[in-house]
Structure formats: structure tokens, C-alpha cells
């Protein structure tokens, strides 16, 4: 719209001849032509001239959007409140006002605003239902972020009652139950079967729910297809030569390069990279951060680009313009990931490493970096990517800051003369089966307690009540208050033995414990998440801390706490003595080996040998896994895991023939299944002959 047209519209406003519809059209034309300030002025003049118009709330709302875009957040808040003063039932204003309050850091006021919006939605209309769902989603998200999971679950239950097909709500619902240790986790939410529910878990939640790597792979594939499907045209991906006589350009995409578990692990790696071998680019997509870890990484990387405020197309274009050779997905299927960037294939080679403990299940991640323990050769069938290995897949920070003030058991509520087991893993990792093992151990070591993170009042009470059902006093569960990380590290040695969870074990928490000389006892399973802790204790020089059955885990823990105290003391001394020589904390060695893997990837690419991810039949594997009741039994303890899947695959094949996929459903398996079908169905036997 031209300046003249704006003046004409303004004149019509002042004479009272510009109706609401014409006003909105004129303002939209100004906005589309980049004249946002003129559009705002037009709205504000109309408001001043039409104070008694019953539809004034719409104009206030539209004006608030323009004010927010211009950075006038106070003005936007005032406009939203003005809209609600005219129409207290206008749900979009409740939604946006709550979001604005949240951005200002007032989560409590945001929650109250959204609650008010929900309460005022009385009429049953299509729009009202959609508005209510949006308000409930906003409520649940902020409540979960503030560890108010009980209230979040209630809001999510309402959402599912209104519409059970919401993938994001199902994901949040499962995560909320995991975070509360509400067993069974897959208790059916409104209108969903258990299998339908489990098949829509977020991939990260599934890692904590079951030790079922085939199900994890299928779920990752379905999640990626739903959120960031691979581009269909080969012309959409970036094919580019990788020169032989220059440094490799390595791009890392992550939301967690700050005071976060991944940031703590990676800070020293960026300092250890050889600038003669690689040119490091970081594409940061996380929350604004300016902590010590974030500053260290920024200082170590040659290039730092914040991509949080730009879309996937623009971010992918930036990465392509930087001529990145190898792009590392440090998020995978975790919070604030930018999977859509990888779907656009802005780099010739794309790699899954560190952030997500499992396969991505996509057609656009060619490699996963592990080690021989987290992914042994006979486990490669659980991954869509080609597996490359480091001596230990996890980097670590040799510059950890540890509080120097000596910790005392009394300041943390720990008995001076008790044997202290600990587990500082997050609540969502504490399964019923892990908890049962802990209680069995406490029952056999009477003078002992278990020291856990302080989850929240409701979850703490739930776990104490659960302990009582196993004959263990709830008082023997002691919860560690949140303290700054240097102080948290310093208090680790107050514990005698760290008891791992399964199937999602200790990762960064295990490294911290081992650095501080606290032995970590782990029960190793099949999935990536269940094998990380074993990799870490092995790389720390204490492989005897790895157990391979629930029974052995319990027996070994009891022995270390009772009859083998000398062996436990020797382990503690060995961990401290090994810190400067063991594989786990050899950050320079890891950086060198990682750079060698990058060189190998580039060599494969130049030779035309870039791997093609295997995503065949993954929906079938997911459907089979989702129909296994993981709440009732640990499939990780099954000796015939593959047999369970092969039998189910054969049954599916009998109804709907499937091609071989190179995993469990091989050509030989097909021949065996077909022969069995013919032998048990005489009419098919006659046809075959």
C-alpha cells in the first residue's frame, strides 16, 4: 500500500467511514508491503475513534501483534489486556498474553492467564475446542518445565479427551508419567489403546521406557517421518566435492552447548580439536546463554552462529554457504533439536553423535559414532546408520570445576555411619524394575540408605511410599537438594557406591561419579542408552562394575556393601589413580581419533562409498515392539529377544508378505516362514506342488 493510500484510509477512519473489515484489509496490505509502523498507527487511530465498538477487542489483538514484532513488548501486553477488557472470553488473547508473560520470565502469571482462558471457554464450538487445546498445551508445557508434573498430566489428560490424535500431547503425557515414576507408565490415557500410546512416545522417552532397540529404531523412524520427512528430490541435497589439500569443515548443530550435560561433556573437546586438521563451525539453536561453559565453547570454536531465530530453510542455506563437509547432529531426538535442517541435507555427510542415545532412523543421517561397547558388531542391526567407533564414544571435561570446601554428610542429611548408595540420574530413568532392585539391595544391607536427586515433593513422596511396599522404610530414601554444579561434584564422594538405572543408565552422571572416585555399578542391556554406563566404567578401568543380569547386579551391590568393602575401597583408589591415564578422560586422544573418523568419512565420500541408511520394514518393528507389554516384564532380561521379533515378523509376513530387510527378516527367515506356512496349511501345500 502506498503512502497516499494510507492517508486515504486514515481520513476514512477520522470520518467514521472505515469499517472493521476494511480496516483489517488496509492494515494487512501495509504489513505485507513492510510498513508495519503505519499499520500499527492505523489501528491505534481507529481504536481512538471507535471506543464503543463491540468488536474493538479484535483491533486491540491485531495491534498487539504488530507492537510485539516491533519490540514494544510493554505496548503489546497493554493491547492484549485491553482486548480482554472488551471481551474476557477471547481465547487467542489469553493464549498470547500468557506467552508474553512467560517470555518476561513470569511463568506463574502465564499459568494463571491460561487457566483463566480455559475457565472462560464454556460454549461448545470447533474454535472453542481448538482454543482450549492450545491453552491446555501451553499450561502443561510450562508446568512441566517447572517440575509440576501432576498438574501438567491433568491438563494433558483433558487435551487427549478432546482429541486423542495429537502426537505432541501424547509425547508430553508419556514424559510426564516417566518424570513422576508413575508405574505402569503405559496406563491407557483417554481413548487410546496401550499399543497406540506406546507407538507415539517421543523417542527419548522410549529409551527410558524399554530396553528394546528394535522398537526404538522403529519409533525414531516414525517420529522423523512425522516431524522432518526426508526430501524426495536428489537435487534438494547438497553434493559437493571435499578437497584433499585443505582442512575439513566440521559443523556441529546443538541446543545444549551451555551449562547442560552435553555442554559439560563437549567444552574440552572444542579446546582439544586440532586447528590444522579441522575448521570448526558451531550452529547454536538453544536458549540464550552466557555461562562459563558457553563462553568456553565460543572461545574455542572458530565460527559460532546462532540459528535459533531463523527457520530450517535459512539455517540450511547458511550451512551450505559455509561449505560444511561433515555436519554433526549433537541433538538427535532431544529437546530443541533442528531435525528439519538435516532433512534438507545441507552437507554432503551427516552424522548422529552424542546427544541422543540411539539410532535416528532417518534417510539423511549416514553415520552414528559409538564404540565397541555401546554398539558391538552384532548390535549394528539396531541402527539405520553405518557405525563408526571411538575407543570410548563420550568426550569428557578434564577442567571440571569442583568446589574445594570439604563436604560433610551432616549438611546433606546423610547418616554418618550408614553405607550410602546413590543415584543422581533424573527421575524419568527410574523404572519400577530398577527401583525393585534398589529395594532388594537395601533389604539385604540393613545399615544403608539410597541418596537420590530431589525430584519434587509429589514424586519423592511416591517413591517413599513405594519403598514401604517393599519393606523398606521411606526414611531410607534421602533426596539431595539442587546445588551449583561445582558443589554437586564435591559431594559425590560422600556416597559409597552409585547404583545405575536401566534401561536408561547414567551418562554424564556416571562420568562425574567416576571422576570423583565413586564406583558406578551398572546392569547392561541391549539398547544404546543401557550400554553407555558400561562403556564409561570400562574406559575408566573398572570393567568388573558391569553386570549382565538383574540378579548379578543385586548380588554384586550387596557384596560391595558388606563382604567386599576392601574391594570397594580398592576400586575407589583405582578410579582416582587412573584419571590421568584412562581412556575415559583422555580428551586429546578422543579429539585425535574423532578427527581420524572425520577423515575416514571424507575418504568414503570421495570414493563414492557414502553409506545408505537402512530404513526397511521399520514400521513393522515398531508395531511389534509397541504390542509388547514392557511395563510387565523387562525384555532386556529375555534370552530370546530376537526370537520374539522373528515370530512376530513371520506372523505379519503370513498376512502381508514383506521383503527382506537385512536385520532379523532375512531371505533365510522368509524361506523358513514360508515353509512353515505350507506345512501347516494343506491347501497351500497343494498349490505349492
SEDODO-794317 format. One record per residue (C-alpha): x, y, z; residue in three letters. Coordinates in steps of 0.25 Angstrom, whole numbers, plus 5000, padded with zeros to 4 digits. Example, Ala and Ser with C-alpha at 12.3 -4.5 7.8 and 13.67 -1.06 7.14 Angstrom:
<rs>
504949825031ALA505549965029SER
</rs>
This chain:
<rs>
500050005000UNK500550144996UNK500750265006UNK499550324999UNK498650205001UNK499050205016UNK498650355017UNK497350325010UNK497050215020UNK497350305031UNK496450405026UNK495350305026UNK495650265040UNK495450405045UNK494150425038UNK493650295043UNK493450225029UNK494550115030UNK493849995035UNK494549885043UNK494749785031UNK495249905022UNK496249945033UNK496849805035UNK497049795019UNK497749925019UNK498649895031UNK498949755025UNK499349825012UNK500249915019UNK500849805027UNK501049725014UNK501849835008UNK502749845020UNK502049975026UNK501749915040UNK501850045047UNK500850105038UNK499949985040UNK500050005055UNK499750155054UNK498450125046UNK498050025057UNK498250125068UNK497550235062UNK496350145059UNK496350105073UNK496350245078UNK495150275069UNK494350155072UNK494450135087UNK493050075088UNK493149975076UNK492749835081UNK493849775072UNK494949865078UNK495649745084UNK496049695070UNK496749825067UNK497449825080UNK497849685078UNK498449715064UNK499149835069UNK499749755080UNK500449665069UNK501049785062UNK501549845075UNK502249715079UNK502849705065UNK503349845067UNK504049805080UNK503049885088UNK502649775098UNK502049865109UNK501149925098UNK500749785093UNK500449745107UNK499549865109UNK498849835096UNK498549695100UNK497949735113UNK497149845106UNK496549735097UNK496249645109UNK495549765116UNK494649785104UNK494449625102UNK494849545114UNK494549415106UNK495449445095UNK496349325096UNK497449365086UNK497749485095UNK497849395107UNK498849305099UNK499749415094UNK499749495108UNK500149365115UNK501249345105UNK501749495106UNK501749475122UNK502549345120UNK503549415111UNK503749525122UNK504149415132UNK502749415140UNK502349275138UNK501449275149UNK500649395143UNK500649325130UNK500049195136UNK498949275143UNK498649345130UNK498449215122UNK497649165134UNK496649285133UNK496549255118UNK496149115120UNK495149145130UNK494449245121UNK494249145110UNK492849105112UNK492249095098UNK492448965091UNK492949015077UNK494048965068UNK494849095071UNK494649075086UNK495148935086UNK496448975078UNK496649095087UNK496449005099UNK497448905094UNK498449015091UNK498349075105UNK498448935112UNK499748915104UNK500349045108UNK499949015122UNK500548875122UNK501848915115UNK502149025126UNK501648935137UNK502648825133UNK503748925131UNK503548965146UNK503448815150UNK501948825153UNK501648695146UNK500448655153UNK499748785149UNK500348765135UNK499848625134UNK498448675137UNK498448775126UNK498948675116UNK497848575120UNK496848685117UNK497548705103UNK497448565100UNK496048555104UNK495748665093UNK496648605083UNK497348475084UNK498148485071UNK499148595076UNK500548535075UNK501148655083UNK500148635094UNK500348485095UNK501848505096UNK501748605107UNK500748515114UNK501748405114UNK502948495118UNK502048545130UNK501748405135UNK503248365134UNK503648485141UNK502748455153UNK503148305153UNK501648275151UNK501648125149UNK501148065140UNK501548175130UNK500648125119UNK499448125127UNK498448165116UNK498148305114UNK496748355110UNK496248275097UNK497648215094UNK498048065094UNK499348035100UNK500048005087UNK499548125081UNK500048205092UNK501448145093UNK501648155078UNK501548305079UNK502448325091UNK503548425088UNK504848345084UNK505548395096UNK504448355106UNK504448215099UNK505948205103UNK505548215117UNK504348125116UNK504947995110UNK506247925106UNK505647895093UNK506647955082UNK505747905070UNK504547975076UNK505448105078UNK505948095063UNK504448085058UNK504048195067UNK505148285063UNK504748265048UNK503348295050UNK503648415058UNK504548475048UNK503548445037UNK502548525045UNK503348645048UNK504448655037UNK504248555026UNK505448545016UNK505348625003UNK504948544991UNK505748604981UNK507248574979UNK507448714974UNK507048774988UNK508248714995UNK509648774994UNK510648694986UNK512048764987UNK513448714985UNK514248704998UNK515648754995UNK516848674999UNK517848785002UNK517148865012UNK516548855026UNK515148785027UNK514048885030UNK513248815042UNK511948875046UNK511348845060UNK509848875062UNK509348875076UNK508448945086UNK509248895098UNK510648965097UNK510449035110UNK510248995125UNK509548865121UNK510048715122UNK510448725107UNK511148855109UNK511948805121UNK512448685112UNK512848755100UNK513448885105UNK514848825106UNK514748755092UNK514648885085UNK515848935092UNK516548805088UNK516248805073UNK517448815064UNK517248945056UNK518248895046UNK517248775043UNK515848835045UNK515148965043UNK514048965054UNK512749035052UNK511649035062UNK510249055059UNK509549085073UNK508049065074UNK507849065089UNK507349165099UNK508149295101UNK509349265109UNK510549335115UNK511049235125UNK512449185127UNK512249065118UNK511649145107UNK512749255108UNK513849145107UNK513249075095UNK513049215088UNK514549245091UNK515049105085UNK514149105072UNK514649175060UNK513249205056UNK511949225064UNK510649245058UNK509349265066UNK508249205058UNK507149205068UNK506349315062UNK506349265047UNK505549155040UNK506149025035UNK506249075021UNK507049195024UNK507949115034UNK508149005024UNK508549115014UNK509549175023UNK510149035026UNK510249015011UNK510849145009UNK511949115019UNK512248995011UNK512248905022UNK512748765019UNK512248685031UNK511048725039UNK510948675053UNK509548655059UNK509848675074UNK508348675078UNK507748565071UNK506348535076UNK506548635088UNK505948765092UNK506048885083UNK506648795072UNK506648845058UNK506448715050UNK505848795039UNK507248855036UNK507748715034UNK506548675025UNK506948785016UNK508348715015UNK509248845014UNK510548765016UNK511048645008UNK511248565020UNK510348565033UNK510648495046UNK509848455059UNK510748475071UNK510648485086UNK509348565089UNK508348455086UNK508648305091UNK508148235079UNK507848225064UNK507248345057UNK506448255048UNK506548355036UNK506948345022UNK507948465024UNK508848425035UNK509948335029UNK510748305041UNK510648285056UNK511848305065UNK511948195076UNK512948105082UNK513147955082UNK512447945096UNK511148035093UNK511047975079UNK511747835077UNK511747785063UNK510647685066UNK509747805070UNK509847885057UNK508547835053UNK507847925063UNK508448055055UNK508048115042UNK509348185041UNK510748125038UNK511448105051UNK512848165053UNK513548155067UNK514448235076UNK515148165088UNK514048225097UNK512948305090UNK512748405100UNK513648525102UNK513948585116UNK514448715122UNK515748705129UNK515548845134UNK514348815143UNK514248915154UNK514048855167UNK513748925180UNK514948915189UNK514148935202UNK514148795209UNK512748735208UNK512048675221UNK511048565222UNK510248645232UNK510048765223UNK509348675213UNK508448595223UNK509348465222UNK509548375234UNK511048375237UNK511148225240UNK510248175228UNK510648115215UNK510148215205UNK509748165191UNK509448285182UNK508848305168UNK508748445163UNK508048405150UNK506748485146UNK505448435151UNK504948385137UNK506148285137UNK505648215150UNK504748105145UNK503948005154UNK504947895151UNK506147985155UNK505448025168UNK505147885171UNK506647845170UNK507047965179UNK506047925190UNK506547775189UNK507947835192UNK507447925203UNK506747805209UNK508047725209UNK508947835214UNK508147885227UNK509047995231UNK508948065217UNK508248185210UNK508048225196UNK508348365192UNK507548425180UNK507348555174UNK506148635180UNK505148625168UNK503948695174UNK503048675186UNK502048585179UNK503048495173UNK503848485186UNK502648445194UNK502248345183UNK503648275183UNK503648275199UNK502248215199UNK502748105188UNK503948075197UNK502948045209UNK502247935200UNK503647865198UNK503847865213UNK504847985213UNK504548105222UNK504348225213UNK505348305222UNK506448225216UNK506248305203UNK506948435204UNK506748545194UNK507948635190UNK507548775189UNK508048855176UNK509348925178UNK510348985168UNK511048885159UNK512448905166UNK511748875179UNK511048755174UNK512248695169UNK512948715182UNK511848645190UNK511948515181UNK513048445190UNK512048455202UNK511448335195UNK512048195195UNK511448135182UNK510648185171UNK509548095166UNK509148115152UNK507748115146UNK507348025134UNK506948035123UNK507448185122UNK508648185130UNK509648285135UNK510348365125UNK510948505129UNK510548465143UNK511448335142UNK512648415137UNK512448515148UNK512448405159UNK513648335153UNK514448465152UNK514148485167UNK514548335170UNK513148285173UNK512948145167UNK511748125158UNK511047985157UNK510347965145UNK509347865138UNK509647865124UNK508547835113UNK508447835098UNK508047985095UNK509048095093UNK508548165106UNK508648045114UNK510148015110UNK510748155112UNK511048135126UNK511748005124UNK512548075113UNK512948185123UNK513348095135UNK514148005125UNK514848125119UNK515148175134UNK515848045136UNK514747975145UNK514047875136UNK513747785148UNK512647885151UNK511847835139UNK510747735141UNK509947665131UNK508647615139UNK507747675149UNK508147565159UNK509647595158UNK509447745159UNK508747715173UNK509847615177UNK510947705174UNK510447825180UNK510147755193UNK511547695193UNK512247825191UNK511447885203UNK511647765212UNK512747655210UNK513547725200UNK513847865206UNK515347855203UNK515047825188UNK514147955188UNK515248035194UNK516247985184UNK515248025173UNK515148165179UNK516648175179UNK516848125165UNK515848215159UNK516548335165UNK517948285161UNK517448255147UNK516948395144UNK518148445136UNK518348315128UNK517048245126UNK516348255112UNK515048315118UNK515748445122UNK516748455110UNK516148575103UNK517348595094UNK517348455089UNK515848455087UNK515948585079UNK517048525070UNK516248395068UNK515048475065UNK515748555054UNK516248425048UNK514848375047UNK514448505040UNK515648485030UNK515048335028UNK513648395025UNK514248495015UNK515048385009UNK513848295007UNK513048415001UNK514148444991UNK514148294987UNK512648294985UNK512448204997UNK511548285005UNK510648195013UNK509148185010UNK508348175023UNK507548045025UNK506048085028UNK505347965022UNK504247905030UNK504347995042UNK502848015043UNK502747865045UNK503847865056UNK503147985063UNK501747915063UNK502347785069UNK503047865080UNK501847945083UNK501047825086UNK502047765096UNK501647805110UNK502947865115UNK502247905128UNK502047765132UNK503447705129UNK504847745125UNK505047705111UNK506547735113UNK506547615122UNK506047525112UNK507047425106UNK506147405093UNK505947555089UNK506247525074UNK505347405075UNK504147495080UNK504247585068UNK504547475058UNK503247405062UNK502447535061UNK503047565047UNK502747435042UNK501247455046UNK501247585039UNK501847525027UNK500747425026UNK499747525025UNK500447635017UNK501747585011UNK503047665014UNK504347675007UNK505647645014UNK506247765022UNK507647715025UNK507247715040UNK506547595046UNK505647585034UNK506647525024UNK506447435012UNK506647315020UNK505647355031UNK504647375019UNK504947235013UNK504747175027UNK503447255030UNK502847215016UNK503247065018UNK502547065032UNK501347125026UNK501247025015UNK501446905024UNK500346955034UNK499346985023UNK499046865014UNK498246955003UNK499547035001UNK500346915001UNK499546864989UNK499747004982UNK501246994984UNK501346864978UNK
</rs>
